[in-house]
Amino acid sequence: MMFDLAEARAALERGPSALHALVDGVPPTWLASRPTPDDWDAHAVVSHLVYVEESDWLVRARMIMDVGPGTAFPPVQHGDQTARYPGVTTSALVERFATLRADNLAALDAMGIGDGELDRRGRHPTLGEVTLRQLLATWVVHDHNHIRQLQEALAAHYVTEVGPWRAFLGVLDRVTD
């Protein structure tokens, strides 16, 4: 599949509404469910998405466009980021994510990226040289990865209640009782 910037942008635009649909109005007990003790709950997933929306994608895209591969991207913390947003509800974090995403997409549009710019390079601190195309594709897949993770966390809430149907519910495969 060839990368298409317009399709990628449209996918990124849908991320906030997908999160909103999954967590808005969901009781706190559901939002605190985890597939395993080491996994994130829904609130942690949304906290992470807000953090990387603030500190990752556009910072790196701008560095690729303005600096190139001579300077490595600043590091990003990939662990649980809930401590960054004390007292903020999951729904409020989704709203913050939606605002940040809209701002980031507007900034992306303003960069005037064309096919030629997609092959421009930057330097990831551990992966080495990467292209703008790879960064933007990763941004899209990152959303999908964490939406899946959030869905697993929410599904874990009813792991014992599904009874024998658990054998048919792959979303519960990793859940520990």
HELIX and SHEET records of a PDB file:
HELIX    1   1 LEU A    5  VAL A   23  1                                  19    
HELIX    2   2 PRO A   28  LEU A   31  1                                   4    
HELIX    3   3 ALA A   42  SER A   55  1                                  14    
HELIX    4   4 TRP A   57  ASP A   66  1                                  10    
HELIX    5   5 GLY A   68  GLY A   70  5                                   3    
HELIX    6   6 THR A   82  ARG A   84  5                                   3    
HELIX    7   7 THR A   90  ALA A  110  1                                  21    
HELIX    8   8 GLU A  117  ASP A  119  5                                   3    
HELIX    9   9 LEU A  132  ALA A  155  1                                  24    
HELIX   10  10 ALA A  156  TYR A  158  5                                   3    
HELIX   11  11 GLY A  163  PHE A  168  5                                   6    
HELIX   12  12 GLY A  170  LEU A  172  5                                   3    
SHEET    1   A 2 ARG A 121  HIS A 124  0                                        
SHEET    2   A 2 GLY A 128  THR A 131 -1                                        
END                                                                             
